[in-house]
Amino acid sequence: MATGRRPATGDLGLETVGLDPARFVDVDDRMRATGVAGDWLYAVGDCNGRALFTHMGKYQARIAADVILGKDISAFADHTIVPRVTFTDPQVCAVGLTERQARDAAIDVRTVRHATGGVAGAAVLGAGFRGTSQLVIDHRRRVVVGATFVGPGVQELLHSATVAIAGEVTLDRLWHAVPAFPTVSEVWLRLLEAYGL
């Protein structure tokens, strides 16, 4: 269990540039520290408090490097498209918005669910494969805005959901993304069928 996080920036000298070393470094979408004259300080990873995961820190570092090299790019994935895995038994992983977050953002949401173990590929992994898979769909735009998978080893399903959300792939196009048989990724077809495709 975690009871909270705080930045480990106390010995970096942030106070010399007017920042509080006891607080997360506020950054813009180009990973530049706000409030520092000259826009020369970049902060990525846990010290900026945006998305406290190693993989998101690596993403932010790529953005900062691109900006430093002169590319016109800015981060957006660390706002809403944050993949997260809880390595428990069973695993719980999600990316994008929850149903509540989507509704709070005034998105016309339709949520579909299917048993993760309710596909042929689950039988290959052994008896008793249980869990639930869920997609949160923007019904008006017909794109996935959030996904959750529960079950053994489901973290491997997460990247396909991340790509679908980041790419705003329509459900009609996803219908043509054929999962190999027999794999647990067939749950994608069952979820799309639950939506009505």
N, C-alpha and C positions, 0 to 999 in steps of 0.2 A: 504494500500500500504506500502511496505517496501522500504526503500532507501538504504539498506545495513546493514551489521551486523559486529560487532567487538566483540572480546572475552572479557568477563568480568573476566579477570584474573589479574587485577592490584594489588590486595591485597593478592596474594598467595605466594609471595616471589620468583617468578620464576627467578628474577635477581640474586639470590644467587647461582643458579646452571648454570648461563650463558645464560639464555633464556630471550628474550625480552617480558615483560608482556603486551606490547601493540600489540603483534602479536599472531596469532594462534600457538599452540604448534605443531611442526612437529613431526609426529609419523610414525613408520614403520607399517607393516601389522600385527604385534603382539601387537600394541597399545603402544609400548615403545617410549618415547620421544627420538628423535635423538639428538645427540650432548651433552648428559648428561653422564658423566663418570659413569661407573658401571652398566648401563642399568637397573636402579632401578625405574625410574619414568615412570608411565603410565598415559596417558591422553585420556579420552574418551568423547564423546559427542561434544557439540558445541565448546568447548575450542580448539579442534584440527582442526576444519574447514573442515573436510572431507565430511560429509553429515549432514547438519544442520537440522535434524529432531529428535524429541524425540525417535521415534522407532529405528532410526539408532544409537543413543547414547546407547540405551539399548542393541542393537546388539553388539556394540563395547565393552560394559561392560562385556558381556558374553565371548567375545573373550579374553579380558584381564584377567578375572577370570580363564579361562581355562589355559592360558599361565602361570599364577602365580601358578596354581595347578600342573604344569608340563606336560600338554598336548601339543602335537606337532600340533598346529593349527594356522592358520593365517586368517585374514579377507580378503574377496574378494567382498562381496556383496556391500560394501559401495563405490566401484569403479564404477560399472555399473548397479547394480540391486537394485536401490534405489526407493522404492515405494513412491509416493507423491500424495497427494489429495489436491485440492483446493475446500474448502467447500463453493461454490457459488451456485447459482440457475440458471442453472443446475450445478451439480458438474462436475469437470474435474479431472480425476485421470490417472496416468501413472506410468509405471515401465519400467526399461531397457532403451534401446537406442531409440532415435527418428530416423526417416528415414534418416535425414541428418547426424546424428552422425554415423549411420551404414555405410552409403556411404563413409563418411570421413575416416572410418576405413577400407575401401576397402572390405567391405562385399558385396557379390552378393545379393542384397536386392530385395524382392518382398513385396509390401505393399497391404493389403486387407482391405476393409472397408464394414461395414454393418450398417444400421440404428439400433440403440440400441432399439428403440421402435418397430422395425419390427418383433417382436416375440410375441407369444401368451401370455407369462408371463407379458408383458408390459401392456396388456389390463386389467389384474387383478389389476394393480396399478392405473388405472384411465385413462380417456380420455386425449389426448394431451401429452402423454409421448413421448418426443423427445430426440434426441441426436445421436451421431455417435460412433461406436466402430471401432477400428483399430488394426491390428497386423502388426508388422514389422518382416519379416521372412528372415532368412538366407537361401536363396534358395538352395545353395550347400549342406548345412548340414541338411536342412529341419527341423529347429528348430526356435522357436519364440525367437527373441532377444529384442523385445520391444512391448509394448501394451499401448493403450490409450482408455479410456472409458469416454464418455460424456453423462450425463443424470441424472435424479433424483435418488439418492441413489446408484449410480454405484460404490461407494467405496467398496461395498461388492463383486464386481467382481475382484477386484485388487489382492487379495491374490492368486487366482487360476492362474493368469498370472505370479505372482512372483514365484510360485512353478514351473510352466512350464519353465520359463527362468532359474532359479537357477538350476533346475534338467536337463536342456538341453533335455527335453522330445521331442521326434520326433513327427512330425505332424501325422505320421501313428499311433503312440500310443495315441496321444490326440484324435484321431477320435473315440477311444473306451472309452473315458471319457464321460459317459452319463449324461447330465444335467437333473434334475428333471423337470417334466412338471406339470403345466405351470410356468416357472420361466424366468427371464430376462437372466439367464445364458445360455439359449438356443442360445444366440447370438454367443457363441463359435462355435456351429455347423454351423451356417450361415457363419461365417468367414472362417472356414475350407472348406466349400463348395465353397466360393468365390475364395479360393486358387486353387480349382480343385479336392478336394477329393470327 
